[in-house]
Amino acid sequence: MLDFLLTSDAIIALLTLTFLEIILGIDNIVFISIAANKLPENQRAKATNIGLVLAMVQRIVLLFFVSFLIGLKEPFYKIELSWLEIAISWQAIILFAGGLFLIYKSTSEIREKVEMPDHDESRIKQSKITSLSNAITQILLIDFIFSIDSILTAVGMTNGLHENHNYNLVLMIIAVVISIIIMIAFANPIRKFIETHPSIQMLGLAFLILIGFMLITEAAHLSETKFFDKTVGAIPKGYLYFAIAFSLFVEFLNYKLVRKKN
């Protein structure tokens, strides 16, 4: 296990995944703070911290569930036509549906942020919260909605890194725990940084589109899909890491340029 976690592939995947988990968690932090701010001042920090810790537990449980489904690799149905062959398994279904969901979620989030930036915030502000337990329940519901894309991203970044699926699961759990701890410790500074540099969050959402397409092609590859006798291949994760690193490097150069101008 330790040998795998210290490999270059695992370290790069862990760093990239932790970064994406934090970027995807920013909206979550904003909405959690809105829910907590409806309580008396002496209960706000407690509600936020309890909510985030329970959210972390909730994500780990969901990771176990999704990982169990992805572990079901044996095909249960085969489509054999003159131009198409597919061996359908639960693993392929989860990856394909997850890829579609990530593409839909990221494109709709980008559209909302451009056209209706305060839509979700105003909806949460309208909800009624009267007690600490009420606030924590609301926070868990908010996190459940936001954890789906987070978990699918984790699956997309780690699937296939190691033949033992449990090793990939451990890597995902470590990334989720680190990202939640960082969000608890540095929620406000991270939120202010993202507010002053909204392109970082847009980049994170754009990366989700890439990961979504990668999940779809991986689903096709694992289900041994053939179009007109041409087998669908998996996209090497190195391409994804390079795209993310290159985009962040360009964003860093842009940030330095803007600071010099100011």
N, C-alpha and C positions, 0 to 999 in steps of 0.2 A: 504493500500500500504506500509506504513512505517513498519507495523508489519511484513509483508512478507520480506522486505529488511533486517530486523534485525534478521531474523531466521538464525540458523547455516547453513542450506542447502544453503540459498541464499548467505551468506557471503563466504562460501567455494567455491561455484560456481563462484562468482565474482572475488575472488582472483586467482583461477585457470585459469579462462577465461582471466583475465587481463594479467597474466604471459604468456599464450599462444599467446595472441594478440601481445605482445611485441616481443616474440621470432619469430613469423611469420612475424612481421613487419621489422625485421632487414634487410633482402634482399631488401625490399621496400625502406628503408632509403638509402642503398648503391646505388641503381639505381637512386633514386631521386637526390642524391648528384652528381652523374655522369652527369645527365641531367643539373643540376643547374650550375655545374662548366664550362659549355660551354659558359656561359654568362660573361659579364664584372664583375669584383670582387665586385663592389658596388651593383650589382643586385642579387648576389647569395643567400644571406641570405633571402632576400625578396621573391625570387622565391620559395625557400624551404619552408618557413613558410606559404605563401599563398597556395602553392600546398598541404601541409599537412592539413591545415584547410579545404580546398575544398574537399580533400580526405575524411576527417571525415564526412562532410555533405553528400558526395556521398555514404559512407558506411551506414549512418543512413537511407537514402532514400531506399537503397537496402534491409536493414533490414526490413523496413516497407513492402516492396513488397513481400519478401520471407515469412514474418510472415503472411501476408494476405493469401498467397497460403496455408500455413500450417494450417491456420484456417479453410480451407475447408475440414472438416472431414467426411462429408456424402459420402458414397460410390456411385459411378455412374455406376459401372459395377461389376458383380460377376462371378467368375469362380467356377463352381461346378463339379468336377470330382470324380471318385470313390476313388482316392488317394490324391486329392488336392482340397482345398477350399480357395479362396481369395476374399475379398471384397475390390476392388480397389477404392481409393479416391485420391484426389490431394495431401493431406497430406502425404499419403504413397508413392506416386510417387516422391515427392520432397525429402523426407527423404532417400528413396532407391537410387535415382540418386545422391543425395549429398554424401551418403556413398561411392558409387562407385567412384565418382570424388575424394574424399579425399584420398582413398586408391591409386588410380592411380597417383594423384598429388604428394603425399608424397613419394611413391616408385620411381617415375621418378626423383623427386628432389634429393633423396638420391643417386641415380645412377649418376646423373649429377654432384653432389658435389664430389663424389668419383673419377669419370672418367674425367669429363670436368668442373673443378671448375670455369673457367673464361668465359664459353660459353656465358651466358646471358650478362655479363658485356661488352664483346667485341662487342656484337650486339647493345647495347645501345650506346656505344662510337661511332659507325659508323653512328648513326642517326644525321641529320642536325638540329641544333637549332640556330636561328638567332635573336630572340627577346624574351622579357619577357613573352608575351602571348603565344608564341610558346613553351617555356619551361614549362609553367603551363599546357598547353594542353598535352604535353608529359608526365608530372608528373601524370595528371589525368588518362591517358591511362594506364600508368604503374600500378597505384594504383588499377584501375578497375580489371586488371588481377590478382593482388595479393589479392584483397578484397574478391574474391569468396570463397577461402578456409577459410579465416578469418570469413566470415559470416556463412558458413556451420558449422564451429567449434563452433561458438556462439550458433547456433540453436541446435547442438548436446549436448552441455553442459547444456542448460537451458530448453530444451523441456521436458514438464511433471513436472517441478518443482512446478508449480502452475496451478490449473484448469482454472484460468483466464489468457488467453494467453497474454493480455496486460501487466500483471505484469512481465512475462518472457521477453517481448519486452523491457520494461523499464530497466531491469537488463542488457540485451545485450547492450543497448545504453550507459548505465553508463560505462560498461567495455570498449567499443570502445572509448568513450570520454577520460577516464582516460589513456588508452594506448597511444592514439595520443598525449595527453598533455605530458606524460612522454617521448615519443619519440622526441617531439619538444624540451623539456628542456634538455634531457640527450642523445641526438642522438649519439654524438661522444664517450662518455665514454661507453655506451652500446655496440656500434659497436666494440670498441677496446677490450672489455671484451669477446665478442663472437668470435672475431678473434683469441684471445689467448686461448679460451676454445671452440673449434668447436664442442665438444661433446654435449654441451648444445643445439645447434641448431639441431643436429642429434636426440637428445632426443625429442625435440619439433616435429620434423617430424615423429618420431616413435609414439608419442602420437596421431598424426593425423590418423595413421593406426588404432589404437584402437578406436578412435572416429568414424572413417568410418565404422568399423564393428558394433559398437554400433548403428549407424544410420540405418544400414541395418536390424539388428534384431528388432529395434524399429518399422521400417516400416512394417516388417512382423507381429509384435505383434498388431500394431494398425489396420492393415487390416484383423485381425482375421484369419491369415493364419493357415491352418491345413495340416500337412503331415501325411498321413495314420492315421488320427484321433488323431494326437498329435499336440496340440496347441503350437505355438512358443511364448515363454515368452520374456519379455523385460529384458535387463541386468541392474541391479540396478546401479545407478550412483556412489554409494559408492565404488564399485569395481574399477571404473575408477579413482576416487579421490585417492584411496589407491595406485593403480599402479603408478600414477603420483608422489605422495608424496614419495613413497618408492624409485623410480628411482632417484628423486632429492636428496634424503638423501644419496644414494650410490654415486652419482656424487659429493656431498659435501665432503664425506669421502675421495674420490679419490683426490679431489682438495687439501684437507688438507695434504694428504700423499705426493703428488707431491711437495707442498710447503716446507714440512719438509725436503724432500730429497735434494731440491735445496738449 
